[in-house]
Amino acid sequence: KTIALVSVPVAGLGLGVAYYYFYHRRSQNAEKGEKKKSVEESTGQSSQEASPPPSQQQPQQQQQQPATPLEAALQVKERGNKYYRGGRYDKAIECYSEAIDLCPPDQSDTLSTFYQNRAAALESLGKWDDVERDCTSALEHSPRYTKALARRAKVRERLGELRGALVDITAVCILESFSNSDSLTRAEQVLKSRGRQLAKESASRIVPSLPSKAFLRSFFMSFSEDPVQREPIGSDPFSAALQALSDDKFDQLIGLCEEALKAPVHSNGSAQTPSSTASAEASQAAGESGDEPQPQEQQQEQQAAEKKSYLTPYRRDLCRLLLATLQLLSGQPLSAEPTLKSLANSNDVDRSVRANALIKLASLAMQAAMPGQTDVLTDSVLGHFDRALQLCPDHPDAHHHRGQMLLLTDRLDEALVHLTKACEGAPANPIPAVQRAYASHRTGSGANALDQLRRLTEKHRRCGEAHSLYAQALLETQQFDEAEKAFKRVTELEPDSGTAYVHQGLLRLQAHNDTEGGVALIQRALEVEPRCEFALETLATIEVQRGNLDAAIGLFDRAIALTKTEAELAHLWALREAADVQLQLARDMGLRMPSLAAGMHQAF
C-alpha cells in the first residue's frame, strides 16, 4: 500500500470510505508541558505555593499529640507535603516513607495516597524505577486510582515499557469515560509509539512475497512510458520475463529475471561469450592445421543461436529495473535500492530507464519517511521527481506519480498542476485525467468536476479507476445509491480485486447501517482476493467495534503477515495492540466488551 502511494492508481489503495483510516479522531494541539503536580488528596494548596519547611517555621501552639497510628501517619504526611512544596524532595520522601510505615495496613485508600505522594517526590528527582514501583504499590491498594495509573503510564513510556504504558493510559481513558482530551491525546501517542516499536521488532521477519495479481496489474498500468513494458519481447534470455509480464504471470518474473541476468552481455556488436570465444579459437586452429573451415551458413546459424544466449547492455538494464521493481513490491527494499540507485546515477544508462528508477526511488524514500512522520513528502522524495524531470522534461509518469502522491496527501492545488501536465504528456492514458477530475472535485473549485468524472466513465467504460473515483466522489456528496452502482461496476471490471467489494461493504455500513450486508461484502473480497490486506484490516476494525476482540486480533495477525513495509506494520500493530489491550482490560476490570470497544473506537 505504501508503494502504491506513488505507483498505483488510487483505486488500488482502497482510497474510499475508509482511506483515511488510522486515528480518524481530530488531532489535538501539541501536548502541554506538565508542571509539577500538587500532592494528591493531601492539601488544598497548589504545589506552586511553596511554604517554608517546618524547621523554619515557629509553631504558634503546641501540636496535639496524635491519638492513633493513622493520625500519626497523617501528621507525618502533612509534614512531607510542606517539604514537597518547598522543593525539599529528599525530606518529603523521608516523611512519606515514615507515614507508610505508621499507617495501619487496613487503610488501603490512605496508603495508596501515601505511595502516590512519594511517587510524585521521586518523579521530581528523576528516579523513574522507584516512581514505577510506588505507583504499582498505590494501585495494589486502589486498583482504579487514575492519578497513579497516569503517572505510571508516563514513567513506563519514559522507560520504554510501551505495552505497560499503553495498558495504563487506556485504563485511565476508560475510567474517565473517554472525556479527558489530554488523556486521549496521550493514549494516541503511546499507541503510535508502541506500533512503531513492534514494527521495528518484526520488520526483519517480513516474508518477501508479491502482492495480488490485481494489485500488480494496476501497478504496471499506472505507467504510461515504462521502458520495460514498451520493449519488444525478442528472443534473448530477457524475452521470457517480458512474455510472462505480458501474460500477467507475475509469480514467475523474479526467477526469470534472475536467470536472465546470468547471461553474458553483448558489447560493440559481438557477443562476449565462452562459446563464441571457443568457436573463434576452433576456426583459427582449423585454418592453421589446414582443415576445412566451417561453411559460412553454418557459422551464421551458430551466431544466431549465440545471440539468443546473451543480453545487450540496454536489455540488461531493463532486466535489472524490472527485478528491482519486483523486489520493491515484494517487500525487499534493501535489495531493490542499490540497483535503482545504480541505474539512476549512471550516465551510461538510457534516460528513460533512469527516470523510471528515480520514480521508484521516490517510493522508497517515502517508505523511509513514513513511520512517525507527519509529512511524508520530504525533500528526498520530491528530489527524485525533480531529477527525473531534469533527465526527461515533461515526463508524463514523473508528473503523474508526483501528482498522485500530492493528491493522496491532500496537497490538492499542487496535485492539479502535475496531473494536468501528465494529461498533456500522455493523453491516451485515462488515469491522470480521472485523478485530475477527482482532485478538482476535492478542492471544491471544480463545479463540473463530478459531471466530468461521469463523462470519463462513459468515455473509458473499461477503466476501473474511472468508475472507482467516480464512486468515491458520489459517496462524498451523499449520493449513496449511485455510488453503490459505480462500485458494482468496478467489481464487474476487476472481478479478482477485493478492494471494490470492501468499498461496497463500507458503503452498506455507512449509508444503510447494514452491518451483516457490509460484512458479507468484505468477506466476499477475501474470497476473490485472499491476500487483500485492506479487507482484512477493515473486517478486523468492524469486529473491534462489535466487541469481537479475539476475532479482530486474528484478522490483524493475518494482515500483518502480508505486510511489506515497516510503515504499514506500525499502522497494523498499533490497531492490533489497541484491540489486545481492550481485551486485557475487559478481563482485568470486568468491563463489558461491546461498550468498551465502542468507547475506544469513538475516542481513537
C-alpha angles and dihedrals in degrees: 000000000000092000088049091062085077106022113028131072111260092251089061090064100056089251092172141093091341106026091123090053109145118083097345090179114113112270118253129225117267111295111271117246108249121235121208109292120236115248106274120252090343109101141002092230122096117248086239090063096082115195123198113267116262094258090064096048127086111222111232092208139012110278112245114250111247114251099204138027089251092055090048091052092049091049092053090046090055089053088052090052091057092050089049093052089049092054094247095130098166091057090045090054091051091053094047090049090052090048090053090051093049097044116099110248093235091065095088099163093048093047091050089054092050092051091047091050090052090048089055091054092045090050089056088057093047094243094147100171091052091047091054091048094051092046088053090050090050090052092049087062096038112019095187097049099136096194091055091047092049093048093047090048090054095048093044090053088052090050092050093248091134099162091056091044090052092050091050099046091044089053089052091053091050094048089049090050090241090289101120110086093195092056091046092051091049092048090052091051093049091047092054091047091050091050091052091047093053091044091057091048093050100036091089089057095058108130110219111238135146120251122244124304090246091054093048092048090054091046096055092041090059091073118080096183105029105158091209095056092043093054118104112246096239126171106274126105091276092057093079091058092047091051091050090050090051090050094048090244090145096158090066097049103086093051093045092050093048090050093048092052090060089068119098120254122251110226133184095355099306131087114244095209133137091238094052091048091050091048092052091048091049092051091049091049091049091053093049093049094047094246119144112271119233114276114260093243091054091050091051091052090050092049091049089051091049091052088063090059101056139056130228114234091253094050089047090054090050090051091050090049093051093047092049090049091053091047089052091051094046094054101263103121093153089060095042100046100064092050094047091048092048091052094043095049101043118099088201092065121088113262094237090056092047092050092050091049090051092053089055092045087058087059091051092048090052091051089054091050098047107077106090095344121118098199109050093175094088126169087259092058096045092041091066090056091048091054092048090054091047090055094043111019113214091011102176095212093052091051093043098051093041089050092047091051090050090049092052091050093048097249088133103164091052090045091056091054094054096039089053090053089048090054090051092049097045109025092164093061109085096194099078089047092051093047091047091054090048092049089051089051090051093053091055089224097099104081092182096039094108091049089047090054089051091052090049090055089053093047095045101034094167097047107108092192091060093052092043096054091042088055090049092052091048089051092052090053092050094248092138101165093051091045091054091052091051093050090049088054089055091054089052092052095042105030093166094053118095097194097082091050089053090052090049090050093050090048090054089052095046103039102031104022086232104152097171093046092047093049091048091055092049090049087051087056089059091049093056094036112022092182095054103133091186091060093047093049093046094048091047091052091050090052089052090054090049091051095247093131098160090054091046093053091051091053092048089051090054091050092048091053089058097045119116105188137055091231092057090044090055090051095049096041090053091053091047093049091050090055094044093049090050089053092050094048092046088058097040097043099033095239125159109253101225095050092046093048092048092051093048092048092051092048098046 
